[in-house]
Amino acid sequence: MSFLLRHEAAGPPLAHARELTGFFSTPEEEEPEPGGWRPFQLLGCVLEPELIRLLDRPRRRELPDVEVVIRTDDGQPIGAYYVGGPTVLAQHPAADGTLDLLLNGFFFRYPHPAAEAVWAAWRRAFPPAPGGWATDGPAHRAGWLEAARIHASTPGVPPLDDQPPGRDYQVAGGSVTDRAAFYCALGEAINGPGGYFGAGSDALRDCLAGGFGARPPFRLVWHDYDVTRRSVPDLDRLLEPLLAVGVEIEPR
């Protein structure tokens, strides 16, 4: 099944689900940004004994903090979102013997609506093809960047070994047209398609400290640098954390 409900921090499984709906919805106007409570459905569930016991409790429908895990078609976890204190609002048996669950849980940050299509493609084939982040508009790039970030921090995904300092990495600068594209291209250059190496200045500094695939100093061979320079007005600010630790930018 494509989705797994488990205790947080890669804890024991609670349910396996065929479909996930409402999770990546566009926030309503009354929903406070960036997060809050949101209902969502897990369809076609097969429950683990622990969740069966929890649902059998009279009048108590609260679950512990959980993760909703996204898996490839062959069952490998590729992403996990934390959901705080979900409550089971309803449960309905399906004709095939599975169960549909309606839950309401807390999100520190709502999942990006465009990430749903990215995860759907990654479930079918992971890692993705190079340059997949550049195949659509700004929303797609933002969704891709979220998926890359979530994948890199998902418990159960093998950690990255840092490459030694002094290496060259090739950046596809011809498609870097905004901030999200900058980080998508950087993540792919260092860690391959679907790779992550920061999603903002603070996160980039964390990555440069180690544990995310590369240790500085290194060189970024930036292809079509002139395109990036014209398209990203604040490029100097985005590059600053890299330059501060001795990363060399080689325009091509």
N, C-alpha and C positions, 0 to 999 in steps of 0.2 A: 504493500500500500504506500501511497505517496507521502503521507503525513503521519507524524507520531506526536502524541501528547505524553510528556514525561515530566517528572519532577525537575526543578531547576538544577543547573550545574551538572547536566548529563546524568541526572538521577534515574531511578527505576521507571520503566514505562508504565503508562496508565491506559492508553488506548492507541489503536492503529486505525487510521481513517483513509478513506478513498478520496474525499474531496474536502476542500476548505473554502468557505464562502463568507463574505462580509469582512474578512480580515484586512483586505487592502482597499477598503472603500475610501472614496474621497470624503474628507471630513465635512460634516454638516456645518453650516454657518454658526450654529450655537455651540459646537464642540470647541473647547479651548485648545489652542495650540501651545506646545507641540503634541501634547498627549492627554490622556484621560481615560474614562471608562468607555468601552465599546462592546456591543454584542457581535458574536460571530458564530458560525456553524461548522461543526465537523460532521460530515456525512459518511454513511457507510462504515460506522465504527465497529471494531471488534475490541471489546473491553478486556483489560487485564483484571485478575481477581481483586486487586486492591481497589480499583475504581468501582467494581460491582459492589463491594462492601461499602464504599463511601456513599454511593447512590442509594443504598438500602437504608441509610439512617433516616429516621422519621424527622421531617421538617428541616433537616440540615442539608443544604445543597452546596455549601462552600467547599472548594478544593484548596489544597496548598498551592503556593506559587509554582508555576509550571513553565515549560518551554514548549512552543509549537515548532516541531522540527520538520524541515522540508527534506525529502529524500529523492534520490534518483530512481529511475525505473527499476534498477537492480537493488534498491534498498540502502544505498550508501547515503549517510547524512551529509548535506551540503550547506545547511543553514539552520539557525535556531533563533527564534524570537522569544524573549522573556515576556510573560504575561502574569501580572500580580493578582493573587487572590481571586481567581475566577469563580463565579457562581453558575451552577447549572440551572438555567431558566426553564428548560423543557427537554424532554427526551421522547423520541418516537421510534417505534420498531419499524424496520423496513421489510419489504416482502422477501428479501434474500436472507433474512435472519440477522442482519446487522442492525445497528442502532444509529439514529441521527440525533446529535446533541446540539442544543442551543446554549451557548455560554456567554457570560458577560464578564470581561476581565479588564484589568488596568494596564495601560501602556504608558511608559515614561515618554515615548515618542511614537506616534502612530506610524505604522508601516507606510512607505511611499506607495501610492496607488500604482505607479508605473513599474514597481518592482515585481508585481504579480506576473506580468508577461515575461520578465527576465527569468524568474524562477521556473516558470513553465517550460521555457526553452532549455534551461540548465538541467531540469529533471530528465529531459530526453537525451541530452548529450552534454557531459561535463568532463573535462574543461571545454568551454565554448571555442568557436573559431576565432582567430585573431581579428581584432577590430570590430567585434560585435557591438561594442558600446557606441560606435560611430554610425550605425545604420539607420538611426532615426533622430528625432529632435531633442530639445532640452529635457523634456520629461523622461524620455527613455534613458538619457545619460544619467540623470539623477537617480532613477530606479536602478540602473546598472551599478552605480557607485555604492548605493545602499546594499545591494546584494553582495558585492565584493567585500564590503566592510563586514557584513554579518557573517559571510563565509569564513573570513579570516579569524573571527573571534568565536566560532562555534565550537563548544566542547565536543570532542570526539573526532574533529578534523585534524589530521596529523599536523603538528607544528612545522613551521618553515625553518630550515637551517640557513643561517646567514652565509652568504658568499663572502669570501675574504675581500678586504679593501683592494683598491686598484683596478677593479674590473670596469669594462665598458658596457653600457646599456644603450640600446637603440630606441629612441622615442619617435613615434609616428606623429610628428607635429602638424602634418597637413590637415588633420581632423580636429585639432585642438582649437575650438572656437569659443569656449567659455570656461568658467571655473571648474565645473564638473568634468568636462572633457580633459582638462589639465590633469586632474587626479586619476581619471580612468586611464589615460595614456601613460602616466607615470607608473601606476600599479601594474599595467601590462608589460611595460618595458622591464621592470625589475623581477616580477614574479610570473610572467606569462599570462595568457588569456584568462580573464576573470580574476586576475591578481589585484592585490590591494597594497598600497603604500601611502596611506593617509587620505583623509577626506576634508582636510582643513589644516591650517598652519599648526595648531597644537597637536593634532593627530600625526602630522608629518614629522614633527619633532620627536614624538614618541617612537615612530618607526625608525628614525635615524639613530635612536639610542640602542637599537639592536632587537633581534627576535622577529623581524619582519622580512627577512630575505636578503638584506644587503647591509654591509657596514661601511660607512664612509672612512676615508675619502674614496670616491669613485667618479667616473666620468659619464655624463649623459650626452650621447651623440644625438643631437636634436635635429632630425630631418625636417625640412620645410619650416625652419625656424622663423622665417619672415612671415609666414602665414600665422603662426602662433602670435608673434609680436603684434601684428595688425589687428588680430581678432580679440586679444585679451588685454584690455587697457591696464589692468593691475598686475601684469605679468611679473614685474620687478618684486612686488610684495609677495607673490606666490613663490618665487624662487628664493627669497631671502633665507628661509630655514636651511635650504640646501647649501647655499653659498657660505653660510655661517659656519658650517662644519667641513668646509674644504671640498665640496662637490664641484667639479668642473663642468661647465656647460659648453659644449662644442657645437656651435651652429653649423648646419649643413644646408 
